[in-house]
Structures are given as structure tokens and as C-alpha cells.
Amino acid sequence: MATTAATPMAGTAVPTMPAPIAMTMGEPAGIGIEIALKTWRRRSVCDLPPFYLIADPDHVRATLAALEKLDRSQRVRLAMTEITTPGETAGCFDQALPVFPQALAAMPEPGKLNKANAGAVLGAIEVAVAHIGAGQASAVVTNPIQKSVLYEAGFKHPGHTEFLAELCGGNHLPVMMLSCPDLKTVPVTIHMSLADAIAELSTEMIVERALITARALDRDLGFSPPRLAIAGLNPHAGESGALGRAEAAIIQPAIDQLRAHGIQVIGPLAADSMFHEAARRNYDAAICMYHDQALIPVKTLGFEYGINTTLGLPIVRTSPDHGTALDIAGQGRANCQSLTSAVAHAGLMARYRARAA
């Protein structure tokens, strides 16, 4: 069973894992702790790199006890242990999920949001980035956050990605890559209406995001040289201008510039025919013009394994491609496959990045 959305080129030697991976708690009233425990339980069968969870140990213990009560027939028992430094992870990872303490203001109730815990949610992210900066962690895997409750508590960023970019300092352009075992896509425009996305799209945006993607595929995932496919915007990629001029006026100039940079690129391709199995053999990642053009094929091909990777940052960050699932929190029903894939993917990227460094 596939567990990672990254596949290095054949014959590429994957380097040794450096420091452990930091995992954040996410929204305490959601499924983050449950899927973290379940992902740890799959550590051996999925050959996962060592990771530790930044969370409130009492909350983890309560979640663990609830899961064991819900399912007394578990073949592999759940366990957790507190650590004081990330360096303790390797020594206890085989026996229990290592938990680095991040105290909550209030013990969560499954499915019930409490803005009192917003500070701890954000604090876990800050701790993970600090650990990476100190060389104690090699990557961060972020469990889903509930942005609405963070906004109520005064959170000023649109989401995880922008917050991480600020924590990393400098002038970074974060780029979102969605992955499942058979496809990687990058949307040029993201969270805006389709009308706004069409108005916003530019040659410069396509080139910037494609160059960041190509560098990440090469440096962090072992695709050398990386091959990009550029989607068209209009039906049939504009039908030679009969169905729109964006391909000729905006997208083709971007392709020309990318080729001038030495990037292997094909396009503009009709989006309705570039994601089938035979077409996918011709590229390593698809650069898409808007949100749904990128996300629909990934979620169709591998919904349970989909992950979100942030490119363009000085740190490795992955996340499951789903939300907090408040409606099933506390019921033991949460599927951990996406988080498991995110951990595996982060480990692969961290190993390649360490070798490049």
C-alpha cells in the first residue's frame, strides 16, 4: 500500500534521515491527536521516519485512553511518552509516540471549539520552526488548524502557510504543491473566485511558481532534471485562440521563459486530457492555473493519500490534505492515511535536503 506521495527517480540513492520530524497538534477539538497516534501505530508497516508530537501530554493521554476504549481489539497497542528534547525521539520512538509538551489552556471537548487554546495551537507551530532552526528537527508536519477560531483569537494570517513564511523570516514566496502517489500539482492562483483568478493570472506568476517547483523537485525529491507540464486556462487550451487568448498572451510566454531557464516543460496542455495515466508519464508535476484545476485530479486519484507540501520556504513542511473533521472527532473513526503520507513525504524531502546542504 502506498504511503508517500513522493517517488524519487529510479536509481537515485536516498540519503540517511537527519534529525526527527516535528509534528504539531493542530486544532485540539479535531482529529489531530487521534491521527497522530494512529500514524505512530503504522510506523513499522509504513517504514516511517522518527517523529515527535508537540502537544499537551494530558490531552494525548486522554485521547489514547478514549481510542483504546473504543477499540479493545487493536493488534498494535497505542502508547505515548513525554520527552524534554527532540533528541530523545530516536531512543523511544519504537516503543511509544514521543510528545514534546505544549500546554493547553483548557482540556478540549471533541468537536467543540475553544479559542482559549488558540495560543497553544500557534505556539506548537512556533516551537516546531524553532526546533528546525536549532537543528533539532529536520521538518515539520502540521496537523489541520481551525482558522475560524484562530481569527477570533486575533490571528492575522490567512492560514498556516503565511504564518510559517513569517516565522521563517526573509522574503519567501510560499508555493502549494498537492500530491498523491500518482500525481503532483501546483496551483498558480489559490484561494480566490474563478473570476478573480482569471483576472489575477500573469506570466510572472506562472514563471515564479514553476521555477520554485522545479527547484524543489530537483533538490528535495530527487527528480533530476524535473519535468513540468503547464496547463491551459481555457477549454482545449484555447483552441488556437477560438476559445480564449490567455494561452497565447500569458501562458506561452511563461513557457518560453522557463525554457530559457533550462527547465524541461510542455504545454499549454488541455486540462481535460493531461491527467490520465499515459499523459502523466510525461511530467513530474503539473502547473495549474487555478485552485480546482489542481485539486480535483489529485483528490480523484488519491483522496485518502493526498498531502499538501509548502515549497519555497527554507524549511520542509507537509500537511494532510484535509480539515479538522470536527464532526467525527472523538469517535475513533478518523483515517490517518493522509497524515501518514505527509510524514513519509517530509522524511524523504528532509533526507534529500540534508544531502544537498
JOZI-V156601 format. One record per residue. N is the residue number from 1. SS is DSSP state (~ for helix, > for strand, _ for the rest). OMEGA is omega in whole degrees, 0 to 359 (999 if undefined). NEAR is the number of other C-alpha atoms within 12 Angstrom. Layout:
{{N & SS & OMEGA & NEAR} {N & SS & OMEGA & NEAR}}
This chain:
{{1 & _ & 182 & 15} {2 & _ & 178 & 23} {3 & _ & 181 & 36} {4 & _ & 180 & 40} {5 & _ & 180 & 46} {6 & _ & 178 & 41} {7 & _ & 180 & 32} {8 & _ & 180 & 28} {9 & _ & 181 & 19} {10 & _ & 178 & 11} {11 & _ & 180 & 10} {12 & _ & 178 & 14} {13 & _ & 180 & 16} {14 & _ & 184 & 27} {15 & _ & 182 & 21} {16 & _ & 179 & 18} {17 & _ & 177 & 27} {18 & _ & 180 & 29} {19 & _ & 181 & 32} {20 & _ & 179 & 40} {21 & > & 174 & 48} {22 & > & 177 & 51} {23 & > & 180 & 56} {24 & > & 186 & 46} {25 & _ & 187 & 51} {26 & _ & 179 & 46} {27 & _ & 185 & 47} {28 & _ & 180 & 54} {29 & _ & 181 & 41} {30 & _ & 187 & 38} {31 & _ & 187 & 44} {32 & ~ & 182 & 48} {33 & ~ & 179 & 52} {34 & ~ & 183 & 49} {35 & ~ & 174 & 48} {36 & ~ & 178 & 51} {37 & ~ & 180 & 46} {38 & ~ & 177 & 37} {39 & ~ & 176 & 43} {40 & ~ & 181 & 42} {41 & ~ & 181 & 32} {42 & _ & 186 & 33} {43 & _ & 184 & 31} {44 & _ & 183 & 19} {45 & _ & 180 & 16} {46 & _ & 178 & 25} {47 & _ & 183 & 25} {48 & _ & 174 & 31} {49 & _ & 179 & 40} {50 & _ & 175 & 46} {51 & > & 176 & 51} {52 & > & 184 & 53} {53 & > & 175 & 50} {54 & > & 188 & 50} {55 & > & 176 & 47} {56 & _ & 182 & 36} {57 & ~ & 179 & 30} {58 & ~ & 177 & 25} {59 & ~ & 179 & 38} {60 & ~ & 179 & 42} {61 & ~ & 180 & 26} {62 & ~ & 178 & 25} {63 & ~ & 179 & 37} {64 & ~ & 181 & 33} {65 & ~ & 179 & 23} {66 & ~ & 179 & 23} {67 & ~ & 180 & 30} {68 & ~ & 178 & 24} {69 & ~ & 180 & 17} {70 & ~ & 183 & 16} {71 & _ & 181 & 17} {72 & _ & 182 & 15} {73 & _ & 183 & 11} {74 & _ & 179 & 15} {75 & _ & 176 & 11} {76 & _ & 184 & 21} {77 & _ & 176 & 23} {78 & _ & 179 & 37} {79 & _ & 176 & 31} {80 & > & 176 & 38} {81 & > & 178 & 30} {82 & > & 174 & 28} {83 & > & 178 & 27} {84 & _ & 176 & 18} {85 & _ & 176 & 27} {86 & ~ & 181 & 37} {87 & ~ & 179 & 28} {88 & ~ & 187 & 25} {89 & ~ & 185 & 33} {90 & ~ & 184 & 26} {91 & ~ & 183 & 19} {92 & ~ & 188 & 24} {93 & _ & 181 & 33} {94 & _ & 184 & 27} {95 & _ & 184 & 20} {96 & _ & 175 & 34} {97 & > & 177 & 43} {98 & > & 181 & 40} {99 & > & 175 & 42} {100 & > & 191 & 34} {101 & > & 170 & 31} {102 & _ & 190 & 35} {103 & _ & 173 & 27} {104 & _ & 177 & 30} {105 & _ & 181 & 20} {106 & _ & 178 & 22} {107 & _ & 186 & 25} {108 & _ & 167 & 32} {109 & > & 182 & 21} {110 & _ & 176 & 28} {111 & _ & 183 & 21} {112 & > & 184 & 25} {113 & _ & 179 & 29} {114 & _ & 184 & 29} {115 & ~ & 177 & 29} {116 & ~ & 182 & 25} {117 & ~ & 182 & 34} {118 & ~ & 181 & 34} {119 & ~ & 179 & 30} {120 & ~ & 178 & 32} {121 & ~ & 179 & 44} {122 & ~ & 179 & 43} {123 & ~ & 178 & 29} {124 & ~ & 178 & 39} {125 & ~ & 179 & 41} {126 & ~ & 179 & 29} {127 & ~ & 180 & 35} {128 & ~ & 180 & 43} {129 & ~ & 178 & 37} {130 & ~ & 178 & 24} {131 & ~ & 178 & 31} {132 & ~ & 180 & 31} {133 & ~ & 180 & 22} {134 & _ & 181 & 17} {135 & _ & 181 & 22} {136 & _ & 177 & 27} {137 & _ & 183 & 41} {138 & _ & 183 & 43} {139 & > & 174 & 52} {140 & > & 171 & 51} {141 & > & 185 & 53} {142 & > & 171 & 54} {143 & _ & 185 & 47} {144 & _ & 175 & 39} {145 & _ & 176 & 43} {146 & _ & 188 & 36} {147 & ~ & 182 & 28} {148 & ~ & 181 & 20} {149 & ~ & 176 & 27} {150 & ~ & 178 & 30} {151 & ~ & 178 & 20} {152 & ~ & 181 & 18} {153 & _ & 176 & 21} {154 & _ & 179 & 16} {155 & _ & 188 & 22} {156 & _ & 186 & 17} {157 & _ & 177 & 20} {158 & _ & 182 & 20} {159 & _ & 180 & 24} {160 & ~ & 190 & 37} {161 & ~ & 182 & 35} {162 & ~ & 177 & 24} {163 & ~ & 178 & 27} {164 & ~ & 179 & 39} {165 & ~ & 179 & 29} {166 & ~ & 180 & 24} {167 & ~ & 181 & 27} {168 & ~ & 180 & 28} {169 & _ & 177 & 17} {170 & _ & 183 & 13} {171 & _ & 184 & 14} {172 & _ & 174 & 23} {173 & _ & 180 & 26} {174 & _ & 180 & 37} {175 & > & 182 & 36} {176 & > & 174 & 40} {177 & > & 176 & 46} {178 & > & 184 & 49} {179 & > & 163 & 44} {180 & > & 185 & 41} {181 & _ & 185 & 35} {182 & _ & 185 & 34} {183 & > & 171 & 41} {184 & > & 179 & 45} {185 & > & 178 & 51} {186 & > & 176 & 47} {187 & > & 178 & 44} {188 & _ & 171 & 44} {189 & _ & 189 & 36} {190 & _ & 190 & 29} {191 & _ & 176 & 20} {192 & _ & 179 & 18} {193 & _ & 180 & 14} {194 & ~ & 178 & 19} {195 & ~ & 179 & 14} {196 & ~ & 180 & 16} {197 & ~ & 179 & 23} {198 & ~ & 180 & 25} {199 & ~ & 184 & 16} {200 & ~ & 188 & 22} {201 & _ & 180 & 32} {202 & _ & 176 & 28} {203 & ~ & 182 & 27} {204 & ~ & 179 & 22} {205 & ~ & 180 & 31} {206 & ~ & 182 & 40} {207 & ~ & 181 & 33} {208 & ~ & 184 & 30} {209 & ~ & 178 & 40} {210 & ~ & 178 & 49} {211 & ~ & 177 & 36} {212 & ~ & 179 & 34} {213 & ~ & 181 & 46} {214 & ~ & 180 & 41} {215 & ~ & 181 & 31} {216 & ~ & 179 & 41} {217 & ~ & 181 & 38} {218 & ~ & 187 & 32} {219 & ~ & 191 & 29} {220 & ~ & 186 & 42} {221 & ~ & 173 & 43} {222 & _ & 176 & 32} {223 & _ & 186 & 30} {224 & _ & 355 & 24} {225 & _ & 179 & 23} {226 & _ & 179 & 31} {227 & > & 182 & 34} {228 & > & 170 & 45} {229 & > & 181 & 44} {230 & > & 180 & 49} {231 & > & 170 & 43} {232 & _ & 178 & 45} {233 & _ & 186 & 45} {234 & _ & 175 & 30} {235 & ~ & 179 & 23} {236 & ~ & 181 & 24} {237 & ~ & 175 & 31} {238 & ~ & 180 & 26} {239 & _ & 178 & 19} {240 & _ & 178 & 20} {241 & _ & 182 & 17} {242 & _ & 182 & 14} {243 & _ & 179 & 17} {244 & _ & 185 & 20} {245 & _ & 183 & 22} {246 & ~ & 182 & 31} {247 & ~ & 182 & 36} {248 & ~ & 187 & 26} {249 & ~ & 187 & 21} {250 & ~ & 190 & 32} {251 & ~ & 180 & 40} {252 & ~ & 175 & 32} {253 & ~ & 176 & 23} {254 & ~ & 178 & 36} {255 & ~ & 179 & 38} {256 & ~ & 179 & 26} {257 & ~ & 179 & 23} {258 & ~ & 177 & 32} {259 & ~ & 177 & 23} {260 & ~ & 176 & 14} {261 & _ & 180 & 17} {262 & _ & 181 & 18} {263 & _ & 173 & 29} {264 & > & 187 & 29} {265 & > & 175 & 35} {266 & > & 179 & 31} {267 & > & 354 & 35} {268 & > & 182 & 39} {269 & > & 175 & 35} {270 & _ & 185 & 29} {271 & _ & 182 & 32} {272 & _ & 183 & 21} {273 & _ & 184 & 21} {274 & _ & 185 & 33} {275 & _ & 177 & 35} {276 & _ & 191 & 19} {277 & ~ & 182 & 14} {278 & ~ & 180 & 11} {279 & ~ & 183 & 22} {280 & ~ & 178 & 27} {281 & _ & 185 & 18} {282 & _ & 181 & 23} {283 & _ & 179 & 34} {284 & _ & 176 & 41} {285 & > & 179 & 49} {286 & > & 175 & 49} {287 & > & 185 & 50} {288 & > & 190 & 48} {289 & _ & 181 & 46} {290 & _ & 190 & 37} {291 & ~ & 187 & 30} {292 & ~ & 177 & 26} {293 & ~ & 180 & 35} {294 & ~ & 188 & 41} {295 & ~ & 183 & 37} {296 & ~ & 181 & 26} {297 & ~ & 179 & 33} {298 & ~ & 182 & 36} {299 & ~ & 176 & 29} {300 & ~ & 183 & 21} {301 & ~ & 185 & 25} {302 & ~ & 187 & 28} {303 & ~ & 185 & 27} {304 & ~ & 183 & 29} {305 & ~ & 185 & 38} {306 & _ & 178 & 45} {307 & > & 178 & 47} {308 & > & 178 & 46} {309 & > & 177 & 48} {310 & > & 177 & 44} {311 & > & 175 & 40} {312 & _ & 177 & 33} {313 & _ & 176 & 34} {314 & _ & 177 & 31} {315 & _ & 174 & 40} {316 & _ & 178 & 45} {317 & > & 173 & 47} {318 & > & 181 & 48} {319 & > & 171 & 46} {320 & > & 183 & 49} {321 & _ & 174 & 38} {322 & _ & 183 & 33} {323 & _ & 186 & 30} {324 & _ & 176 & 37} {325 & _ & 181 & 34} {326 & ~ & 184 & 28} {327 & ~ & 180 & 18} {328 & ~ & 181 & 21} {329 & _ & 178 & 30} {330 & _ & 183 & 34} {331 & _ & 180 & 26} {332 & _ & 186 & 30} {333 & _ & 188 & 20} {334 & _ & 179 & 29} {335 & _ & 184 & 32} {336 & _ & 187 & 36} {337 & ~ & 180 & 38} {338 & ~ & 178 & 43} {339 & ~ & 177 & 53} {340 & ~ & 177 & 48} {341 & ~ & 180 & 47} {342 & ~ & 178 & 53} {343 & ~ & 180 & 53} {344 & ~ & 181 & 48} {345 & ~ & 178 & 47} {346 & ~ & 179 & 49} {347 & ~ & 179 & 43} {348 & ~ & 180 & 42} {349 & ~ & 181 & 45} {350 & ~ & 180 & 43} {351 & ~ & 178 & 32} {352 & ~ & 181 & 32} {353 & ~ & 178 & 31} {354 & ~ & 179 & 27} {355 & ~ & 179 & 21} {356 & ~ & 181 & 17} {357 & _ & 999 & 12}}
